[in-house]
Amino acid sequence: MNETHDLLKNAQPRACHRTDQADTAVIGSSRPFQQVPGLEGQRLSMTSQVGYTEDMTELQIQDNDAGQTLEKYLQKALPALPRSLMFKAVRNKKIKVNRKRCEVRQMLQAGDIVQLFLPPDVLEQEAFVPNDRPLRVVWEDDDLMVLYKPRGLLSQKDQPGKQDDMNSRLRTLLWKRGIWNPETDRSFRPSVAHRLDRNTSGLVLAGKTAAGARKAAEMIRQGNLEKEYLATVEGVVDRPQELRLFLKKEGTKALVRDTPEDGWLHADMDIEPVGHAGNNTVIRVHLLTGRFHQIRASMAYIGHPLAGDVKYGGQPGQPYSLEACRLCFDGHCIEIPQK
């Protein structure tokens, strides 16, 4: 990669002309380079006077990639391209927009063409691998989806390579519907907007389009996505309670206290009993902050751990029950349909 940096630093952009080879251009001629018919969006080999071979790749900006700066687009579309190399390439006109000199803060519009005169190793992108396992769609509009995540399924991958998770199922569904194309939507990869733990089931919000993803992220940032859960806890909870606690993640567990201290975050939620099952109580939780293991750790702190949640002091037995049962946003309130 150091060799690539040096070559970009020293090589000056020059006009070029086509040779006898239809897919080759040689730097050093005063005649301008022209697009080879039928090769739009493909790579053309470029050879400099110092013997360095690079590719010319054209990427056309689609609707899902528009409305962001060149810098953000390249960081997402080409994760193998170092940021420092990107800035050097823009300065040396190794990256252009619509065949013109560009700036990293330049806003991209649908239909723009980004030309890249870069080596193949920095153009690599993780391949899309379809995941044909089923995905339950509870609600959707043009830009957003509410999905049901079953217990045991990851919200997103936790290791490289192929792995079953909500995001891979979502991308496969949108790809099959023709809403998302991994070959042309280079910087946008549909994803859930918030996560549920592996052993928590229930509703999650996702963006079908880049506009939808931005809308979901903004709702979460402003606190306009309301979430409610159902949980089965040990003991008798006989009245509604407002829990205003403080939480800190330590390793794989959450610690809870009832007074503030540096490094501890607010962990707020309201609980209400809705039923009883033997010595256990089914509660509805209105989550006001979304902290790591917040419901599990907070209920354990007040003496009512989730039934079966051994990690937080529950008695061993069947797996604990925690389900995201209701999402409210933008005038919609979505609940899990009765089977």
N, C-alpha and C positions, 0 to 999 in steps of 0.2 A: 504493500500500500504506500510506503515511503517513495518508491520509484514512481508510482502514479502521481503523487503530490509534486515531485520534482519536475516531471514532464509537463504537468499542467502549468506549473509556474514559469517554465522556460519557453514552452512552445507558444509562439505568437499566432493568432488566427490569421489565415491567409485566404484569399480567394482561390477557387478550385475549378477544375474542369473534368468532364467525364473522359475516361479512356475507352479503349476498345471493349473493356469488360463492362457490361451493363450495370453491374452492382459494385463498381469500384470508382472512387474519385481520388485524384492525386493532388495534394496541396502544393501550391507553388505557381499555378497559372493565373493569369489575369482574367481568364474567362470565368463567369459565375457558374456555380453549381446549379443544376436543374434536377427537379424531381424525376426519377425514373418511372415511367408509366407502369402501373400495376404493382408498385412496391410501397405504396403509402402505408405508413405504420410499421414497416419492417426495418431491419437493420442494414445499413450500407457500410462496407468496410472502408476506413479512412486511414491512409498511411502518410506519416509526416516525413520531412527531410531527415529527421534523426532516426528513422527506422521504426518508429513507434506506431503500432496498429491499434486503432480504436473503432468503436461502432458509432454510427449515426442512427439513433432511434427516434422515431416520431410518436408522440402520445397525444391523442386528441382528447380534449377536455369534454366530458359528458356532464349532464345535469347534476349528478351526484358528486362530481368533483369540483363544480363551479362554486363561486362565492367564497373562496379562500385565497390566501396569499400563495405565491409560488413556493415560498419556503415551507409552509405547512403541507402543501400538496406533495412536494418531493420527500419530505420527512416521512409521510405516511405511505406514499406510493413506492418509494425505494428505501426500505429500512436498512439496506446494506450500504447506502451512500453516506459517508461521514459528513457531518455538518460543515467541518472546515473545508473539505474537498468541494462541497456544494458551493460555498462562497467563492472559492478560488475559480471554480469553473464558470460561475456567473461573471466574475470580473474579466476572465480571459475569453469570454464569448464562446465557451464550450457548452453553455446552456443558453438557448434562445427561446423566445416566444414569438410565434408567427414570423420566423426568420429575421427577427430584429433583436438588438441588444435589450436586455431585460434587467429588472431589479428583483431582489429576493422578496421585497414587500409588495410587488405588483399583484393586483387582484386578477384572478383568472375568471374568464367567462366561458360559458358553454360554446364549443366550437373552436376555441383557441387551440393552436398546435404548439406543443413544447418539443423543441429539438434538443437532443442530448448527444454530444460527442464525447462519450465516456466509455471506459473499458467494460467488458461484459460482467466482471465480478461484482461491480457496484450496482448493476441493473437487476440482480437476482431478486425474486420475490417468492414468498412461500406459496407453493402450489395449492390450489383449491382441490380438496378431496371430498366428494359428495358423501353425505351421511343419510342413508335412506330410512333411518329409524323414525317412527311416527312422532309428530308434534301436534299437540292439541291447541288449536286457536280458539280462544274464548270470545274475543271481540277484535274488530279492526276497522280502520278507515283507510284513506288513501296513503297516510304516512306513518301511522302507528298501529301496533298490535298489542293485545294482552294475551299472554301465553300461560299455559299451566305447566309448571315444573313438577314432575313426580319426585317423591322421596328417593334418594340415592343417586340422582343425576346431578352432575356438576353444572353450574351456571356458565362457566367458562373453563377452558383447558388449564391444567396446572402443570403441564409438562410438554416438551416439544413433540412434534409428530402427530400422527392421527390419534384422535381421542374422542369418545362420545361425550358431547356436552350440548347445552341448549343452543349455543351460538352456531355450532356446525349443523345442527338440525334446522335452525332458522335460515341459515344461508342456503342450504339445499332446497328448502321449500320455496324461497324467493327466486332462486335460480331456475327451478322447474316452472314457476309461474311466469318467468320472463321479466320480473321486476328488477332483478339484480344480475349483472354480468361481470364475473371476476376478471374477464379479459379486457374490459373497457372501463369499468368503474375501479380505477386503480387505487384510489386513496380511501374509498369507502368500503367498509366491511360490516354488514349488518350485525348488530349485537344487542343483547339485553341491556337496558339502561341502568339496572341495579341488580345486585346479586342476592340470591338466597343460598344459605349454607347447603351442603350436599344432602343432609338429612332433614332439611325443611322442605315441605311441599308448598304448592300454591301459585299465586298469580305474580307474574312479572311483566313489566312494560318493556317494549322493544320498538326501535325505529325501523320501519321498512325502507325508508329513504334517508338520504343525508339530512334533508329538511326535518324529517321526523325525529332523527337522532338528536339534532340540535334543539328541537322543541322539548324533547323529553329531558335532556340535560339541563335546560334552563328551568323547567318546572321543578326539578329536583333541587337545583341550586337555590331557588327562591322559596323552597319549602311548600310547593303547591302540589305535591304528590302525597296524598294521605293513604296510609297503610294500616290495615287492621288484620289481626291474627286471632286464631283460635288455638288454645293450648290446654292440655290436661295437666294439672299440677297436683302435688300431694297435699293432703289435708283439706280442711274446710275454709274456703274463702267466702265470707258471708256478707260482704258489703263492697261497693265500689271504692277504689283507692286511687289517689294521684301520687305516683312515685316520682320524686325529683331527687335523683341520685347522681353520683359521679363515678366514672368508670375509667379504668386504664388497662390496656392490653399488656399482658406479660407472658411471653412465649405463646403457647396455644390456648391460654385461658384468659378470661376477663376478671379483673379484680374490681370490687365495688365498695364504695364508702358513701356516707351520707353528708359529709362536709367537704367543701372545696379544698383543693391543694394543687400546687403547680404540677403540671403534667397530667392531670386528671380531667376528663371531658364530661360535660353535662350529659346525663342519660335519663331522659324524661319519657314517661309513658303513663297512660291511664288504664286501669284494669276494672273489669266488671264480671262478677260470676253470672253464668248463664245456665248452669246445670250441674248435677252431681252424679258421680258414678262410684258407688261404694264409698271408700274413704278419700276419693279424689274429687276435685272440682274442675269443671270445664270453664275457662275464663275467656273473655274477649279482650284483646289488648289493642288499644289505640296507640300506635307508636309515634312519638313526637320527634325523636332523634333516632338516627340509624347507626348505632354503635356495634362493634364486634361482640357477638353473643349477648346482646343487651337483654333480651327477654329471659334467656336461660339463667344468666348470672344475676339479674335483678330479682327474679322470683326466688332463687336460692338464697339470696341475701335476706329476704324478709321471711324465710322459713318455709317456703312453698316451692321447692324445686320441681321441675317438670317430672312427672312420673316416668321412671325408667332412665332418667338422665344421670347416669352414674358419675360422669365427669364433674357435675356440680352438686353432688351429694344425694341424688335420687336413689331410691332402692332399685337393685337390679331386677330385671324381669323383661317385659316386652319393650321394644324401642320407644323412645319418647315421641309424643305427638305434638307437632307444631306446624301450623298451616297458615299461609298468607291467604285470607279468605275474601278480602275486599280491597279494591284500589279505587280512589276517587281523584279525578284530575279534569281540568278544563270543562267542567259541567257534566262529566260522566262519572257514574259510580258503577263499577263492574264487580259482580260477585261470582263465585264458582257456581255454575248451574247444578241443580239437583240431578243426580243420575236416575 
